[in-house]
Structures are given as structure tokens and as C-alpha cells.
Amino acid sequence: MTQHPPKNPGNSKALIGLLLAGTAGIIIFLFVQLSSSSSPTIGTKTAAAACKKGEQCLPDVNYVDTNGTAYTKQGLTGKVVVINFWATWCKPCLKEIPDLSKVYEKYKDRGVIVLGVLASDNPDNGTLLNFQSDNEMTFPVVRATSDILVSYDYPGSLPTTFIFDRTGHQAHTHVGALSAEKLVAILNPLLPQN
């Protein structure tokens, strides 16, 4: 009969302790790295030099529409920017699309840009382009990225609309469907800004 050396339960405990300490170290490292990230978020970090601490400003993220056109913070400087989070299945979103399109067509030559950010569903490109056409969406449609969602603190309700003045400061937030009349009333005071 072969004798095996007795198992040492201390070795297993030491190995588990080492693994737990390593895992905790990695988690702490990631937390510190993500906390010190320079990507802006609305209301908690400065998005541009013009924004002071505590002010809510247009995040410095890239928006790429379904035609491949990129909208950057620098490219949006000097414009009144309407960021509308929506989904294809959202009935209030569908209700407001004609109003958003109407206002966009009326005001786009006056420095207003409307970006519809598809927030929670992910249809293929053909389906999304057909949806835009079927619903006569004249404003650019952007697929949400993790950068966009984090920067807007993952809007909990759809539709949610953020409106920024020409200096990039947040002027208004609206949760729920936004009528053309209400949007025009919000935009008109923002148009004369230089």
C-alpha cells in the first residue's frame, strides 16, 4: 500500500487568500482608473473650459449618425443642440418624431441641430434606415454608445431630451414626449445668443 503525504489545508487557505487579495487589488486599480478618467459626464465633471464646476454642459463625445456623419463637441460649438433619447418600440417617442422633424426643418438654418439617439434597441442598419424613412425622420439619428450613455447618466425614461445653448451649457431637460410648441418655446430664447 502506497502512503500519500497528508494534505495540508493551510496551503489551500493561503492560495484562496492570495487569489482574493489579487482580485481586490485589480478591482481597486480599475476603480481608481475609471474614477480619474477625463471623460466628462453631465453635472459631475467639467466638459469644457467654459463650464464651471457643477454646471451641466454638452459632453465631449462623438455622435455618428446613420449616414456616417460625425458630430463632435467642437463641431457643435455655437449651435443650439437638442439631444433626444428614444427607441423604436417607445410609443411616446413615435408620437414626438413628427414634431422633432418639423422643428428641425424650421430651425436647422438658424443654428439648431437635433440628434436622435437610439438608446435601447439595436435594429440592423437596413431596418433602422427604413424606420427613419417610414417615420419621416429628417433629423440625424445616432446609435447610443457606452460613452454617450455614460455621459448622459443612462436616461431612465424614454423619450428624454437635453437642450444645450450656443455656449454648450445645458438649458433644459424634458422627460416624456415633447410637442413642437413646447420645443419652440424652449428654443426661441436660445436662438439670439452669440
N, C-alpha and C positions, 0 to 999 in steps of 0.2 A: 504494500500500500504506500502510495506516494503522499508525503505530507506537504501541504501548502502552507506558506507562511500566513500567519493571521492577518486579516485585513485591518488596516489602520483607519478608523473612522475620522481621525484628525486630518488626514490628507484630503479627504472629500470635503470636509468643512473648510479647510484652507482654500481649496480650489474654488468652492462656491463663493467664499468671501472675496477672493481675488476677482472673480467674474463680476460680482455685484459692484465692487469698487470701480472697476474699469467702466462698467455701464454707467454708473453715476457720474464718473468723470466726463464721459462722452456727452451725456445729457447736459451737464453744466457748461461744457465748452460750446455746444450748439446754442444753448440759451443765451450765453454771453455774446456769441457771434450774431445771432438774429436780433438781439436787443440793440446792438450797436450798429445795425445796418443803417445805411444812409438813405434808404428808400422812404419817401415821405408818406404819411398817412394823414387823412383829414382829421384835423382837430388835435393831433397829438405831437406832430413834428412840423418843423418849418419846411414848406415845399419850395420856397424861393426866397431870395434875399428880401424881396418886397414884403414878404409875410413875416409878421412878428410872432413871437411865441404865443400860442393859444389861439391864433387866428386860423380859420379854415380856408385853405387855398386849393387851387386846382393842382392835383397831384402830378408829379413828373413821371408819367407813364406813357407808353406808346399805345395808340389806338390804331389798329389796322382794319379798314373796312373790307367788305366782301369783294370789292373790286381791286383790292391790294393797295389802296391809297393809305399812307401812314399819316397820322395826325399826332404831332408831338406838342409838348407844352410850349416850346419855343414857337412853333408854327401857329399855335392858338393865341399867342400873345396879342393883345389889342382887340380881341374878339369877345363877344358875349357868348359863353359856352353853355349849352344845355346838354347834360349827360342824363339819359333816360335808361334805367334798367328795366328790362321787360323779358317776356318769354312767349313762345308761340302758343302755348296752352292757356295763357292767362287772359281771361275774358275782359277784365278792366283794361288790360294792355291793348287788346284788339280794339276796344272802344275808343281809346285815345289816339291810335295811329293816324286816322284821318285828320284830327286836329293838329297833331305834331307836324304832319306833312304840309298842311295848309299854312301854318305859322312859319315853317322853314322856308317855303316858297316865297312867302311875303317878305321875310326879313333877311334872307341869306345875302342879298346885295347891300344890306346895311350893317354887315359885320356880325351876324348871328350864325352860329353853327350848332346844329343839333346832331348828337351822336347817340344812336340807339344801341345800347349794349345788351346783347343777348346773354342773359345771366344764368339760366338754369337748365336749358336743354341744348342739345348739340346735334341738330339735323345736319345731314351731309350738305355740301355746297350747293348742289343742284336743287335740293328741297328748299334750302333757305332762299336761294335766288328766286325760285318760283313763289315762295311765300311773300317775299318783298314785292314782286310784280303783282300777284293776286290782290294784295292789300294796298297797292299804290303807295308804297313807302318811298318817298322822294328823298328823305334824309339818309345819310350814311349809316349802315348797320355794322357794328363791331362785335366780334365774338369776345366774351369775357375771358381774360387770362387771370392767372393767380395774382399777378401784380395789380391788375385793375381791381379785382375783388378785395384784396387786402387793403388797397389804398382807399376804398370806399367803405371799409369795415363790413363787408359782406351784407349788403342791404337785405333786411329780413322780410320785407314786403315788396311785392311787385304789383304794379309799377312803382318805382321810386325815382324821382327826378331831382338832380342837383343843378343849380344855376349859378354860374360864376360871372362876375362883371369883367370889364375890359382889363382890369389890373390883375385878374386871376383870383380875386377874393370871392369866397362863397357868399352869394347874395340871398339865396333862398333854397330850401329843401321842401319837396312836396311828396307825400306818400299817398298813393292812390291815383286814379285816372285824373289827368289834367286836361281841362277843356281849353279850347283855343282862346276864349275870352279871358280866362284866368291867366294863361301863359302870356298873352299880350299885355295884360295889366302888370305882370311882373317884369316883362322885358322893356316896356316903354321908358321907365325911368332910367334904365341902364344904357340905353342907346346913345344919349348925348355925351357920355364920358369919353375923355380922350386918353 
